[in-house]
Each structure stands twice: as structure tokens, then as C-alpha cells.
Amino acid sequence: MNNHNINIASNFTHSFYAVTNDTATVGADIKTVTLSVGVMTTNGVAVVTDSRVEQDIQRTRERLAQVNVRVATNAVVYFDAPDSVATPFDSWNPIILGQVVTNTMTGLHFYVLCDEYGQPCVSTNWIDARVANANHAYAQSAMTFYRASITYIYNEPDWFHITSRNKFEEMCAYASNTGGLEVYCVSWLYGGAAGRHSNPNWKNGHPNMGLAITAKSGPYALAHEIGHACGLGDIFDTLLGDMLVSGYLIGNLNWSGGGGGTGYYPHNLKHVDLIRRLLMYYQQGYDSRDIPLGSVRAYEQVPLNPGLQPIKVGVDSMNRNPRH
């Protein structure tokens, strides 16, 4: 028996296939997912025939059968087309997304800084709670993390309270090539940051690679910094105003219909609010734990390119076996 994480999202011509995020137990290498189908209506009349719906369902079955996924149809629900739909139905392109991935496991090696009296800045329970939160978030991408070790570091006052990038990189050189990720728990980080990660341009095995979180960081700060270890970037909510979510802003991988209550995200959700739901949102204080399938558009912190740019915050940009 193996566990696989299955993500399916589809936006068909005239019909919508609901998003599922289920972990299915594999028996004889066959995975089963349930598909709920929604069909748009105009003035109470379905805009697509029953035979077309069956054709779409069958096409989904055939495609996912190639990766040993069995599709069970749950129900067909009819709903009125939303007023916000301005694009003619015939110009919509069918999109089927199916993904079956094997769970990965990564060890986290914790290095806890102690004060001048030998008191660690965080407890073992504190660490375990952060690991549990990371696993809650990364279940979306079929990744598991575990506490591999805890090492206490004494007599390093410049590391207990990190005041510069140089001191941060110096600390990260304390341990390297552990076969997992090195996590330093400190009292404070320069700039008042909740967490930091080493230079994203460094390759695995660089002696100064590592990440740090502070004793006062939020419950998902560790998960966020692990995202950087996986190759994801910060996403910012500046200059977005009141624009609403759309296929353009969140991309086809994340877009599943929108209006009529059919999409994963409500069609009247502000894009700024969507960004604040994402695990890679740069600021603490929000319930930020979503990992989308693909990139999401936003303005870059340091504008290297004009306009809204796709920011790598999704599963398709991740290294699911991160190592320092």
C-alpha cells in the first residue's frame, strides 16, 4: 500500500468538473477519485447536451486511466451561467488537469540557539508544533517532513540575535550536507523578519545554505521558509487595488470556472485576498497556507519586468525533494 496525493481540476466547454484534493490509498496500484460535474444553464436550459457531458466524462476517465486513476462520477448538477461570464461559450477551451504523485519525506535538522544562561530560545514542543503545521500545509503537494535531530548551540551570542546577513550566513555554515534541511531557531533576525532563507541562487551543497525562524514567528513561518528551500518565491499584494480573481491572474492550473459557485475560488474574491491565502505570501498575520498548482500573477518586489508577472508559488515550480 502506498499513499498518493491526487489533484484534479478541469474547466470544460460549457461544463465544470469540481476540484478534488484527496489522498487515496492505493490497492493493486489503482486509485479512485470522485468527480462532481456542473453544467451551465441559460434561462433554465442546459447549454450542452447530455451526450456531450458523457463524452467529457469518458475523456476524463480515459486520460486518468493512463496513470491508473479510476474516476467515479458522483453527480451532475445544473446551475445558471453567472452574469460575469462575457466570453462566448464556444470560445472556451477544454482543460483537464490530472496529477498523481508519490509522497516524499524530508528530514529537518534543528539547531537551537541558547542564551548566555544556556536556555534554548524554543522548546521541543514548539518545534514539533511547527513541523506539524508544515505537514498540514504540504499535504497539498504530497510532502512530509519530520524532526530528524535537535542540536543546541551555546556561546554564540552573535547568532542568538542575528543582526546582519553576514551573521546569518555565518551561522548557516555551522552544519551542511545533512541529507535534509538545516533549520536554525534564533531569538531575533535582522529586519524583524520571522524567518530567512539563504541565497536562492546557491546550489544544493553550498556550505552556507540554511534557513532560520525566530522564537516569535507565526505557526506557518517554518512552512513558508521550507517553500523557499523548494524553489518558491515570495509573493506581494502591492498595487492590486480591487481587481478580482481571473484565469489570467491565477493561471489555468489554478482556475476552475469561477462564477456560479463552481470555482475553487469565489468569482467575487479580490485578487489581493487570494494572494494573502497563499503560503508564500510575504507577510505574517494572515491564514496563509494555500499551495496552488501553478504560478500566480503579482507585481515583483523589485520590478525587473513591467506589469503583473507570474510568481513561482505553486506545485509545478517546486523541488519536492529539497536539500541544503
DRENVOVO-565165 format. One record per residue (C-alpha): chain; residue in three letters; x, y, z. Coordinates in steps of 0.1 Angstrom, whole numbers. Example, Ala and Ser with C-alpha at 12.3 -4.5 7.8 and 13.67 -1.06 7.14 Angstrom:
# DRENVOVO-565165
+-----+------+-------+-------+-------+
: mol : type :     u :     v :     w :
+-----+------+-------+-------+-------+
:   A :  ALA :   123 :   -45 :    78 :
:   A :  SER :   137 :   -11 :    71 :
+-----+------+-------+-------+-------+
//
This chain:
# DRENVOVO-565165
+-----+------+-------+-------+-------+
: mol : type :     u :     v :     w :
+-----+------+-------+-------+-------+
:   A :  MET :     0 :     0 :     0 :
:   A :  ASN :    13 :    35 :    -9 :
:   A :  ASN :    -3 :    69 :    -4 :
:   A :  HIS :    -6 :    92 :   -34 :
:   A :  ASN :   -19 :   128 :   -35 :
:   A :  ILE :   -43 :   133 :   -63 :
:   A :  ASN :   -52 :   168 :   -76 :
:   A :  ILE :   -78 :   172 :  -104 :
:   A :  ALA :   -92 :   205 :  -117 :
:   A :  SER :  -110 :   209 :  -150 :
:   A :  ASN :  -128 :   237 :  -169 :
:   A :  PHE :  -147 :   223 :  -199 :
:   A :  THR :  -166 :   239 :  -227 :
:   A :  HIS :  -200 :   245 :  -210 :
:   A :  SER :  -193 :   223 :  -180 :
:   A :  PHE :  -172 :   224 :  -149 :
:   A :  TYR :  -155 :   195 :  -131 :
:   A :  ALA :  -151 :   202 :   -94 :
:   A :  VAL :  -117 :   204 :   -78 :
:   A :  THR :  -107 :   175 :   -56 :
:   A :  ASN :   -78 :   173 :   -32 :
:   A :  ASP :   -80 :   138 :   -18 :
:   A :  THR :   -54 :   114 :    -6 :
:   A :  ALA :   -63 :    79 :   -19 :
:   A :  THR :   -50 :    47 :    -6 :
:   A :  VAL :   -37 :    25 :   -34 :
:   A :  GLY :   -49 :   -10 :   -37 :
:   A :  ALA :   -34 :   -31 :   -66 :
:   A :  ASP :   -20 :     2 :   -79 :
:   A :  ILE :   -54 :    16 :   -87 :
:   A :  LYS :   -65 :    50 :   -73 :
:   A :  THR :  -101 :    61 :   -73 :
:   A :  VAL :  -114 :    97 :   -73 :
:   A :  THR :  -149 :   110 :   -73 :
:   A :  LEU :  -158 :   136 :   -99 :
:   A :  SER :  -187 :   160 :   -94 :
:   A :  VAL :  -199 :   176 :  -127 :
:   A :  GLY :  -216 :   210 :  -130 :
:   A :  VAL :  -234 :   221 :  -162 :
:   A :  MET :  -243 :   257 :  -170 :
:   A :  THR :  -278 :   266 :  -180 :
:   A :  THR :  -292 :   297 :  -196 :
:   A :  ASN :  -328 :   305 :  -188 :
:   A :  GLY :  -332 :   271 :  -173 :
:   A :  VAL :  -319 :   253 :  -205 :
:   A :  ALA :  -286 :   234 :  -204 :
:   A :  VAL :  -260 :   249 :  -228 :
:   A :  VAL :  -246 :   214 :  -236 :
:   A :  THR :  -263 :   181 :  -243 :
:   A :  ASP :  -262 :   151 :  -220 :
:   A :  SER :  -242 :   132 :  -247 :
:   A :  ARG :  -215 :   160 :  -246 :
:   A :  VAL :  -213 :   157 :  -208 :
:   A :  GLU :  -209 :   119 :  -210 :
:   A :  GLN :  -183 :   124 :  -237 :
:   A :  ASP :  -163 :   148 :  -214 :
:   A :  ILE :  -166 :   124 :  -185 :
:   A :  GLN :  -154 :    95 :  -207 :
:   A :  ARG :  -125 :   115 :  -219 :
:   A :  THR :  -115 :   123 :  -184 :
:   A :  ARG :  -117 :    86 :  -175 :
:   A :  GLU :   -95 :    76 :  -204 :
:   A :  ARG :   -69 :   102 :  -197 :
:   A :  LEU :   -66 :    94 :  -160 :
:   A :  ALA :   -67 :    57 :  -167 :
:   A :  GLN :   -33 :    61 :  -182 :
:   A :  VAL :   -19 :    69 :  -147 :
:   A :  ASN :   -40 :    42 :  -130 :
:   A :  VAL :   -67 :    65 :  -117 :
:   A :  ARG :  -103 :    53 :  -118 :
:   A :  VAL :  -129 :    80 :  -120 :
:   A :  ALA :  -163 :    76 :  -103 :
:   A :  THR :  -190 :   101 :  -112 :
:   A :  ASN :  -207 :   115 :   -82 :
:   A :  ALA :  -234 :   137 :   -95 :
:   A :  VAL :  -244 :   161 :  -124 :
:   A :  VAL :  -256 :   195 :  -111 :
:   A :  TYR :  -271 :   222 :  -132 :
:   A :  PHE :  -266 :   259 :  -125 :
:   A :  ASP :  -274 :   293 :  -142 :
:   A :  ALA :  -245 :   309 :  -160 :
:   A :  PRO :  -231 :   338 :  -140 :
:   A :  ASP :  -236 :   374 :  -152 :
:   A :  SER :  -198 :   379 :  -151 :
:   A :  VAL :  -193 :   354 :  -180 :
:   A :  ALA :  -188 :   376 :  -210 :
:   A :  THR :  -168 :   352 :  -232 :
:   A :  PRO :  -189 :   333 :  -257 :
:   A :  PHE :  -192 :   296 :  -246 :
:   A :  ASP :  -179 :   283 :  -279 :
:   A :  SER :  -145 :   301 :  -274 :
:   A :  TRP :  -138 :   283 :  -241 :
:   A :  ASN :  -111 :   257 :  -244 :
:   A :  PRO :  -114 :   224 :  -226 :
:   A :  ILE :   -88 :   219 :  -199 :
:   A :  ILE :   -82 :   186 :  -180 :
:   A :  LEU :   -56 :   185 :  -153 :
:   A :  GLY :   -47 :   152 :  -136 :
:   A :  GLN :   -18 :   146 :  -113 :
:   A :  VAL :    -8 :   116 :   -93 :
:   A :  VAL :    24 :   119 :   -73 :
:   A :  THR :    43 :    98 :   -48 :
:   A :  ASN :    47 :   112 :   -13 :
:   A :  THR :    82 :   125 :    -4 :
:   A :  MET :    98 :   126 :    30 :
:   A :  THR :   124 :   151 :    42 :
:   A :  GLY :   143 :   153 :    75 :
:   A :  LEU :   146 :   186 :    93 :
:   A :  HIS :   177 :   191 :   114 :
:   A :  PHE :   171 :   217 :   141 :
:   A :  TYR :   198 :   239 :   156 :
:   A :  VAL :   185 :   258 :   186 :
:   A :  LEU :   204 :   288 :   198 :
:   A :  CYS :   208 :   293 :   236 :
:   A :  ASP :   211 :   325 :   256 :
:   A :  GLU :   240 :   334 :   279 :
:   A :  TYR :   224 :   313 :   307 :
:   A :  GLY :   222 :   282 :   285 :
:   A :  GLN :   184 :   285 :   279 :
:   A :  PRO :   172 :   275 :   245 :
:   A :  CYS :   151 :   301 :   226 :
:   A :  VAL :   124 :   275 :   218 :
:   A :  SER :   112 :   242 :   232 :
:   A :  THR :   109 :   208 :   216 :
:   A :  ASN :    71 :   211 :   218 :
:   A :  TRP :    74 :   244 :   199 :
:   A :  ILE :    94 :   227 :   172 :
:   A :  ASP :    71 :   198 :   169 :
:   A :  ALA :    41 :   221 :   165 :
:   A :  ARG :    58 :   239 :   136 :
:   A :  VAL :    67 :   206 :   119 :
:   A :  ALA :    30 :   195 :   123 :
:   A :  ASN :    19 :   228 :   107 :
:   A :  ALA :    43 :   223 :    78 :
:   A :  ASN :    29 :   188 :    72 :
:   A :  HIS :    -6 :   202 :    72 :
:   A :  ALA :     4 :   227 :    45 :
:   A :  TYR :    25 :   204 :    24 :
:   A :  ALA :    -1 :   176 :    23 :
:   A :  GLN :   -14 :   197 :    -7 :
:   A :  SER :    18 :   187 :   -26 :
:   A :  ALA :    22 :   152 :   -11 :
:   A :  MET :    52 :   161 :    10 :
:   A :  THR :    60 :   150 :    46 :
:   A :  PHE :    86 :   165 :    70 :
:   A :  TYR :    99 :   150 :   102 :
:   A :  ARG :   122 :   162 :   130 :
:   A :  ALA :   154 :   143 :   123 :
:   A :  SER :   175 :   158 :   151 :
:   A :  ILE :   179 :   187 :   176 :
:   A :  THR :   213 :   203 :   184 :
:   A :  TYR :   217 :   230 :   209 :
:   A :  ILE :   243 :   257 :   202 :
:   A :  TYR :   259 :   275 :   232 :
:   A :  ASN :   282 :   305 :   235 :
:   A :  GLU :   273 :   321 :   202 :
:   A :  PRO :   257 :   355 :   212 :
:   A :  ASP :   260 :   369 :   176 :
:   A :  TRP :   238 :   340 :   164 :
:   A :  PHE :   212 :   341 :   192 :
:   A :  HIS :   203 :   377 :   180 :
:   A :  ILE :   212 :   379 :   142 :
:   A :  THR :   218 :   415 :   132 :
:   A :  SER :   231 :   411 :    97 :
:   A :  ARG :   230 :   390 :    65 :
:   A :  ASN :   267 :   381 :    71 :
:   A :  LYS :   260 :   367 :   106 :
:   A :  PHE :   231 :   347 :    92 :
:   A :  GLU :   252 :   331 :    65 :
:   A :  GLU :   280 :   325 :    91 :
:   A :  MET :   255 :   307 :   113 :
:   A :  CYS :   242 :   286 :    84 :
:   A :  ALA :   277 :   273 :    78 :
:   A :  TYR :   276 :   255 :   112 :
:   A :  ALA :   261 :   224 :    96 :
:   A :  SER :   259 :   213 :    59 :
:   A :  ASN :   250 :   182 :    38 :
:   A :  THR :   228 :   166 :    65 :
:   A :  GLY :   207 :   148 :    39 :
:   A :  GLY :   178 :   171 :    47 :
:   A :  LEU :   172 :   207 :    56 :
:   A :  GLU :   190 :   226 :    84 :
:   A :  VAL :   167 :   248 :   104 :
:   A :  TYR :   182 :   274 :   129 :
:   A :  CYS :   159 :   286 :   157 :
:   A :  VAL :   170 :   321 :   169 :
:   A :  SER :   157 :   348 :   192 :
:   A :  TRP :   157 :   376 :   165 :
:   A :  LEU :   165 :   382 :   129 :
:   A :  TYR :   177 :   414 :   112 :
:   A :  GLY :   149 :   435 :    98 :
:   A :  GLY :   125 :   420 :   122 :
:   A :  ALA :   119 :   391 :    99 :
:   A :  ALA :   100 :   360 :   111 :
:   A :  GLY :   123 :   338 :    90 :
:   A :  ARG :   151 :   338 :    65 :
:   A :  HIS :   165 :   315 :    38 :
:   A :  SER :   199 :   315 :    22 :
:   A :  ASN :   205 :   328 :   -13 :
:   A :  PRO :   181 :   311 :   -36 :
:   A :  ASN :   207 :   311 :   -64 :
:   A :  TRP :   230 :   289 :   -44 :
:   A :  LYS :   230 :   252 :   -54 :
:   A :  ASN :   224 :   223 :   -30 :
:   A :  GLY :   256 :   216 :   -11 :
:   A :  HIS :   267 :   252 :    -7 :
:   A :  PRO :   283 :   254 :    27 :
:   A :  ASN :   262 :   285 :    38 :
:   A :  MET :   228 :   271 :    28 :
:   A :  GLY :   202 :   270 :    56 :
:   A :  LEU :   171 :   286 :    69 :
:   A :  ALA :   162 :   303 :   102 :
:   A :  ILE :   130 :   311 :   121 :
:   A :  THR :   126 :   332 :   152 :
:   A :  ALA :   111 :   323 :   185 :
:   A :  LYS :    82 :   347 :   180 :
:   A :  SER :    74 :   337 :   144 :
:   A :  GLY :    39 :   326 :   134 :
:   A :  PRO :    27 :   290 :   132 :
:   A :  TYR :    34 :   287 :    94 :
:   A :  ALA :    68 :   305 :    93 :
:   A :  LEU :    87 :   273 :    91 :
:   A :  ALA :    64 :   260 :    63 :
:   A :  HIS :    70 :   293 :    44 :
:   A :  GLU :   108 :   291 :    46 :
:   A :  ILE :   107 :   255 :    35 :
:   A :  GLY :    89 :   268 :     4 :
:   A :  HIS :   120 :   288 :    -4 :
:   A :  ALA :   141 :   256 :     0 :
:   A :  CYS :   118 :   241 :   -25 :
:   A :  GLY :   124 :   269 :   -50 :
:   A :  LEU :    94 :   290 :   -44 :
:   A :  GLY :    94 :   328 :   -41 :
:   A :  ASP :    77 :   354 :   -20 :
:   A :  ILE :    45 :   369 :   -34 :
:   A :  PHE :    34 :   405 :   -27 :
:   A :  ASP :     0 :   422 :   -26 :
:   A :  THR :    10 :   457 :   -36 :
:   A :  LEU :    -7 :   479 :   -62 :
:   A :  LEU :   -35 :   453 :   -68 :
:   A :  GLY :   -65 :   475 :   -59 :
:   A :  ASP :   -99 :   459 :   -61 :
:   A :  MET :   -92 :   436 :   -91 :
:   A :  LEU :  -110 :   403 :   -89 :
:   A :  VAL :   -95 :   368 :   -94 :
:   A :  SER :   -95 :   356 :  -130 :
:   A :  GLY :   -80 :   330 :  -152 :
:   A :  TYR :   -53 :   354 :  -163 :
:   A :  LEU :   -43 :   364 :  -128 :
:   A :  ILE :   -41 :   329 :  -113 :
:   A :  GLY :   -35 :   308 :  -144 :
:   A :  ASN :   -51 :   278 :  -160 :
:   A :  LEU :   -37 :   254 :  -135 :
:   A :  ASN :   -55 :   272 :  -106 :
:   A :  TRP :   -86 :   284 :  -125 :
:   A :  SER :  -116 :   261 :  -123 :
:   A :  GLY :  -145 :   280 :  -136 :
:   A :  GLY :  -151 :   310 :  -113 :
:   A :  GLY :  -188 :   320 :  -113 :
:   A :  GLY :  -220 :   303 :  -102 :
:   A :  GLY :  -203 :   290 :   -71 :
:   A :  THR :  -184 :   264 :   -92 :
:   A :  GLY :  -148 :   275 :   -89 :
:   A :  TYR :  -124 :   267 :   -62 :
:   A :  TYR :  -121 :   304 :   -56 :
:   A :  PRO :  -153 :   325 :   -55 :
:   A :  HIS :  -156 :   346 :   -86 :
:   A :  ASN :  -160 :   378 :   -65 :
:   A :  LEU :  -129 :   372 :   -45 :
:   A :  LYS :  -104 :   401 :   -46 :
:   A :  HIS :   -70 :   390 :   -60 :
:   A :  VAL :   -53 :   407 :   -31 :
:   A :  ASP :   -72 :   384 :    -7 :
:   A :  LEU :   -64 :   354 :   -27 :
:   A :  ILE :   -27 :   362 :   -25 :
:   A :  ARG :   -29 :   366 :    13 :
:   A :  ARG :   -42 :   330 :    14 :
:   A :  LEU :   -10 :   316 :    -2 :
:   A :  LEU :    17 :   300 :    19 :
:   A :  MET :    43 :   321 :     1 :
:   A :  TYR :    26 :   354 :     9 :
:   A :  TYR :    55 :   375 :    23 :
:   A :  GLN :    38 :   388 :    55 :
:   A :  GLN :    27 :   372 :    87 :
:   A :  GLY :    -7 :   378 :   103 :
:   A :  TYR :   -29 :   361 :    78 :
:   A :  ASP :   -41 :   325 :    75 :
:   A :  SER :   -16 :   319 :    47 :
:   A :  ARG :   -12 :   282 :    39 :
:   A :  ASP :   -26 :   275 :     4 :
:   A :  ILE :    -2 :   260 :   -22 :
:   A :  PRO :   -17 :   264 :   -57 :
:   A :  LEU :    -9 :   241 :   -86 :
:   A :  GLY :     8 :   268 :  -106 :
:   A :  SER :    21 :   303 :  -106 :
:   A :  VAL :     0 :   334 :   -96 :
:   A :  ARG :     5 :   369 :  -111 :
:   A :  ALA :    16 :   398 :   -89 :
:   A :  TYR :    40 :   427 :   -91 :
:   A :  GLU :    76 :   419 :   -83 :
:   A :  GLN :    90 :   433 :   -51 :
:   A :  VAL :   120 :   448 :   -70 :
:   A :  PRO :   104 :   453 :  -105 :
:   A :  LEU :   127 :   437 :  -130 :
:   A :  ASN :    99 :   434 :  -155 :
:   A :  PRO :    69 :   457 :  -162 :
:   A :  GLY :    34 :   447 :  -153 :
:   A :  LEU :    20 :   417 :  -134 :
:   A :  GLN :    44 :   387 :  -135 :
:   A :  PRO :    38 :   350 :  -128 :
:   A :  ILE :    53 :   344 :   -94 :
:   A :  LYS :    65 :   308 :   -87 :
:   A :  VAL :    44 :   299 :   -57 :
:   A :  GLY :    28 :   266 :   -69 :
:   A :  VAL :    35 :   229 :   -71 :
:   A :  ASP :    46 :   229 :  -107 :
:   A :  SER :    76 :   251 :   -97 :
:   A :  MET :    86 :   231 :   -66 :
:   A :  ASN :   115 :   208 :   -59 :
:   A :  ARG :    96 :   182 :   -39 :
:   A :  ASN :   128 :   167 :   -25 :
:   A :  PRO :   145 :   198 :   -10 :
:   A :  ARG :   180 :   195 :     4 :
:   A :  HIS :   206 :   220 :    17 :
+-----+------+-------+-------+-------+
//
